[in-house]
Amino acid sequence: MVDAIEQRCFRNPSRPGLRMEVLSYAQLRRRVPQPGFTRLHALDFHHLTLIDRGESTTTIDFVDHPCQPGTLLHVRPGQVQRLPHTADGEPGDHDGTLILFTPDFPARQPATTPLTDAPFGRVHWQLTPADHTLFRRALADLTDAYTLPPDHAPDTVRELLRHQLTAILLRVALLPAADNSPGGGREGPVAENEPYRLFRHELERSFAVRHQAQDYATGLGYSLKTLNRACTRATGRSAKQLIDDRIALEAKRLLAHTGLPVAAISHRLGFTEPTNFSKFFTRASGQTPGAFREAQAI
């Protein structure tokens, strides 16, 4: 199977020069044909969604998340998603607001860096009624600014949108950090410790060639105990578990997205023997590579 995951690049059809778009869920349903809701796709931009009505399921990096009123979703560039859908694959019947934006559009703030720059982090929140109301107001203000005429002081409107979006991201950064979803972390204030931050950066660069936690600890100048303590504090998982999680995720992406033979994927991910890769993948996912690939084709 080739190209099971559709690649979607940012494009604002109504304002080509603006690196952000605000649209309703109804507009998204009209834009994306029905098969687009059942197919996996990867984005090169951020996708922030607040659901106000309706219930369904969304899939992000092969993990299912429930969607209902008050659900906030954040899909980052490079992550794989299936849009909110019902059990029979139909688009979810939702009211809600989506913000699509490129990584360089929001104003730079240290508190939002884990949201805008890190390739991983929490993707699903179920807001309290009070927080849901707060976010609805913030997104309504952003929508009002976005619907100003395109020729109405465009530079000023662009800056207004940048700063309103940044304010929304700051509100996201203030949300409770705990996340028990599979593969989820606890990005946010609790996760902001230097060993963990450096480790995640290095892991993203080196997961295909470095599989041992001790190698990362040595390269970063920490003891393995310090690195494990930092990772556990941030995510509840050890450094080795995070390494295995990242390798398994990349394997899933390659199996679902490309027609590469399992042996080629094994080599790309740094395994000396395809049998070792198959054992690793089966242990990590509960399926053989072939079974997982076949399941994604359905």
N, C-alpha and C positions, 0 to 999 in steps of 0.2 A: 504494500500500500504506500503510495507516494502522496505527500502534501495533504495528509488527513487534517492537519492544522492549518487553517487559513491565516495568512499574514495580513494584518490590517495596519496601515500607516495613517498618521494623522493628516486629516484634510478637513478644513472648514469650508463647506460648499457655499455658504452665504457670505463669509468674510475671509477670503483666501489669505490675507495678510495677518490675521489674528491667530495666535497660537493657542487659543482656547475656544471652546464652544459650550454653550449651555442649551440643553434641550430636554423636553419632557419624555417620559417613557412612551407615551402615545406616538410622539414623533419618531422615536427609535424604532417602534414596531413598523411604522410606515416605511422607514428607510431600509431596514434589514429584511430581506425576504425570509419567509418562514424557515427554510432550511438553515439559514444563518443562526437561528436560535438553537438548533440541535447539533451544529458542528462546533468543534473546538476551534478557537482562533487565538492568535497571539498578537499583542499590541505593541507599538513602539511609543505609546503615550500613556498617561495616567487616565484612569477611568474611575471617578468617584460618584457613587450612586446613593441617593436617599430614597427609600421606598415608603410611601405614605398609605397605600392601600393595596390589598391583594396578598396572596400567599403562593409560594412556589419554591423552587430550588435553583441555586446557581452552583456552578462548578468552577473552582479556581485552583490551578495546579493539581488537578485530578482529585480534589477533595470537595465533597458536596457540602453546601452551607444552606440552611433554611433562610428564606426571605419572607418577611411579613411586615406589617406597619411598624416603622421605627428601625428597620434594618439599614445599617450604613455599610457600604462595600467600598473597598479601595483596591483596585487592580493596578499593579505597577507595570512599567515597560518590561517586556520579556516574559511576563507571566502568561500562562495559558488559561483561558476561561471559556465557559459555555454560558451564554446569557440566561437570566432567570427563565425557567421553563417548568411546565407541569410534568407529571409522571409520564404522560403519553407523548412528551416532546413538543407540545404546543407552547407558544410564547405565553409567559405569565400575564394575567390580566391585572396590571398594576397601574396605579397612579404614582408618580415619583419624578424626581429631577436627577439628571445626569450632568456632570461636569467633566468634559474631556479637555486635557491640557498637556502640553509638552513639558519635559522636565525643566526647561529653562524659562518657563513663563512666570511662575510665582516669584515674588520678591524674596531675596535670600534672607533666611532667618535661621540661626543655629538650632532653634527648637524644632523646626520643620525639616531639617536635613535628613533625619531617619525616615521621614515619609517620602521625600522627593528624590533622594539620592540612593538610598539603600535598595538593593534589588529584592529584598525580602522584608517581611514585617507582618503585622497583623492585617488581615484582609476583611474581617467581618466583626461588626459590633451590633448588639441588640440594645438600642438606646432606651433609657428610662423615658417615661412620658415627658418629664421636664426637659431632658436633653433633646428629645425629638422635636418639641416645640421650638427650642432654641435654634436647632439646625434648620428647621423649616423657615423660620424668619430670616436667618442668614442667607439661605439659598434664594428666598424670595427677593431679598435686596439685590443679590447678585444678578438674578434674572431681570429685574427692573433695569439695572445698569446695562446689561447685555442687549436689551431690546431698544435702547436709545438709537436714533437714526445713525447709520454708519458714518455720515458726513458731519455729525454733530461733535465738533472738537475731538477728532479721532485720537490724537495723542493723549489728551486728558482722560478720555474714556478708557483707553488702554491701561493707563496707570491706575485708574479707579478699579478696573477689573482685576489687575494684578494684586492690588493691596486687599481688595475684598476676598479674593481667593486665598491669599496668604492668611488673612484673619480666620477663614474657615479651617484651613490646615492647622493653625494654632489651636483652634478649638478641638480638632481631632487629637492633637498631641496631648491635650489635657484629659482625654477620656481615660477611664481605668485601664491599667495595663494588662491585667490577667487575661489570658487566652488559652483555653484548653483544647482548641481545635487541633486535629492531627496536623503535625508539621508546623503549627503556629508558634510564634514567639511572643515575647512580651515587650515589644518595642515601645519606647517611651522613656520617661524619667528613670524607671527602674533599670532599663536596659542600657542606659548611657554610662557604661564604664569602659575605660580605655582598652583594656585587654580584649574584651569582647568585640568592640568596634573594629580594632585592628585585625582581629582574627576573622571576622566576617568579610572584611575587605580582601584579606589574603586568600580566604577560602574561595571566594568568587573567582579569583585569578588562577588558583592552583588546584582546584578539586580534582582535575583530570590527571594530575601528575603526582600529587601528594595525598596519600590516603591515611597517614598515621598522625595522630594528634601530637605525638612527641616532636615530629618534624616541624609542625606549626609553632609549637611552644618555643623550640630552640631558635627558629628563624625570627621570632618576634622578641626574643630575649626574656621570656618568662619561664618559670618552672611549669611543668605539666599540671601540678596541683593548683597553681594560681590561675592558669588558663581554664581548667575545668570548673573552678569556683566561679570565675567570671561568667562562663557560659551557662552554668546552672542558675546563677542569680538572674541572668537575663531571660532565659528561655525554659528553664526546668530540665534541660538536657545537657549531657556532657559534650565535650568537644568532639569526641569520636562519633557520638550519635549524630551530631550536626553534620559532620563530614559525610557519614553514610547517607543521611537524609538528602544532602545536596547531590551526591552521585546518583542516588536512586531517582531523584526528580529529573535530572538531566537524561538518564536512561529512558524514563517514561516519555519525555519530550521527543527524543530521537526515535523511539519505537513508534510513537503515534504520528510523528510529523514526517518521517523520511522512510524511504524504502531500503535503507542500509541493511545489509545482513547483520545478524546478531554478532557475528565474529568481528565485523568492522566497528560496530558500536562498542564492543568489548575493548578493542584496541584503542579507540578514541578516548575511552574513559580510563585508560591506564592499567587494564588488567592484562596479565601476561598470557592467560589462557581463557578462551571462551567459556570453558566449563566453570572456571572460578567466577566469572561474571554471572553466569546463569544461576549458580548457587547463591551468590550475593543477592541478585535481584529477586529470586524466589523467596528468600528469607526476609527481604525488606518489604516486599509488596504482597506476598501470599500467592503470587501467580508466576508461572514461568514467563520469560520474555515473549515467547510465541503466543501464549494465551492472552497476555495483556494486549499485545498488538491486535489480535483478532477481536478482542472485546471492544477496542476503540473504533473498529471498522463498522460496528453495528449502527 
